[in-house]
């Protein structure tokens, strides 16, 4: 599963864990959990076929969100994650990743509805991942 590979790449990188500890979450981070933190989710998975049928390769889009108490801390964490993941090629948690490239990045603000103040700052990145199932 690509989720297991992404989790492994994030949690086993000391540059990332030096900033966030073990705060890596699939899809959702509870508001009560500490900061900084990272979430990841699969946006799409397109299975490739060739003339012989399924090739076993998948083109996926993975979103990584970096949360922190300040915009500068979120940007720093985002940069560390980008450097760790963009261009990665190899094995992770039993998944063979052929290519992992940053496609898009931006801000992901979170506003508290009751007082319209920023409660947490976040950067989001979408990665293209070609991997073998």
ZAMARGU-4260 file (C-alpha; in steps of 0.2 Angstrom, whole numbers, plus 5000, padded with zeros to 4 digits):
<rodrens>
0) 5000/5000/5000 | 5006/5017/4995 | 5000/5024/5012 | 5012/5013/5022 | 5026/5018/5011
5) 5023/5037/5013 | 5021/5034/5032 | 5037/5025/5032 | 5046/5039/5022 | 5040/5052/5034
10) 5042/5044/5050 | 5059/5036/5046 | 5067/5053/5041 | 5077/5061/5055 | 5076/5078/5047
15) 5057/5077/5048 | 5056/5068/5065 | 5068/5081/5073 | 5054/5094/5070 | 5038/5084/5073
20) 5042/5069/5083 | 5030/5055/5079 | 5016/5067/5074 | 5012/5059/5056 | 4994/5056/5053
25) 4984/5048/5038 | 4971/5060/5032 | 4966/5069/5049 | 4975/5077/5063 | 4965/5080/5079
30) 4965/5098/5084 | 4970/5094/5101 | 4986/5085/5095 | 5002/5094/5096 | 5011/5105/5083
35) 5020/5104/5072 | 5013/5089/5063 | 5011/5081/5045 | 4996/5073/5037 | 4995/5063/5021
40) 4982/5057/5010 | 4980/5048/4993 | 4971/5060/4981 | 4971/5048/4966 | 4977/5032/4960
45) 4977/5027/4942 | 4982/5009/4938 | 4991/5008/4921 | 4987/4995/4908 | 4997/4990/4893
50) 4993/4978/4878 | 4995/4963/4890 | 4983/4970/4903 | 4987/4978/4920 | 5005/4982/4921
55) 5006/4983/4940 | 5011/5001/4940 | 5001/5015/4948 | 5002/5034/4945 | 4996/5042/4961
60) 4994/5059/4968 | 4998/5061/4986 | 4994/5076/4996 | 5006/5081/5011 | 5000/5094/5023
65) 5013/5102/5036 | 5005/5110/5051 | 5013/5122/5063 | 5010/5136/5075 | 5017/5150/5064
70) 5018/5152/5045 | 5037/5152/5046 | 5038/5135/5055 | 5025/5128/5043 | 5036/5134/5028
75) 5052/5126/5037 | 5043/5110/5039 | 5036/5110/5021 | 5054/5113/5015 | 5061/5098/5025
80) 5047/5087/5019 | 5050/5092/5001 | 5068/5089/5001 | 5065/5072/5009 | 5052/5066/4996
85) 5054/5075/4980 | 5065/5065/4968 | 5064/5050/4979 | 5066/5033/4970 | 5068/5016/4979
90) 5059/5005/4991 | 5049/5010/5006 | 5039/4998/5017 | 5039/4985/5003 | 5033/4997/4990
95) 5044/5000/4974 | 5043/5019/4970 | 5049/5023/4953 | 5047/5042/4954 | 5041/5054/4967
100) 5040/5072/4961 | 5033/5088/4968 | 5018/5094/4957 | 5011/5108/4967 | 5012/5118/4983
105) 5003/5131/4992 | 4995/5138/5009 | 4982/5129/5018 | 4975/5141/5031 | 4964/5135/5046
110) 4953/5148/5054 | 4943/5146/5070 | 4925/5151/5065 | 4921/5158/5083 | 4934/5171/5082
115) 4940/5172/5064 | 4958/5170/5070 | 4971/5159/5062 | 4972/5144/5074 | 4986/5134/5064
120) 4996/5137/5049 | 4999/5124/5035 | 5008/5121/5019 | 5001/5109/5007 | 5010/5099/4993
125) 5004/5087/4980 | 5017/5074/4974 | 5016/5063/4958 | 5021/5045/4963 | 5024/5031/4951
130) 5025/5015/4960 | 5023/4996/4958 | 5009/4987/4967
</rodrens>
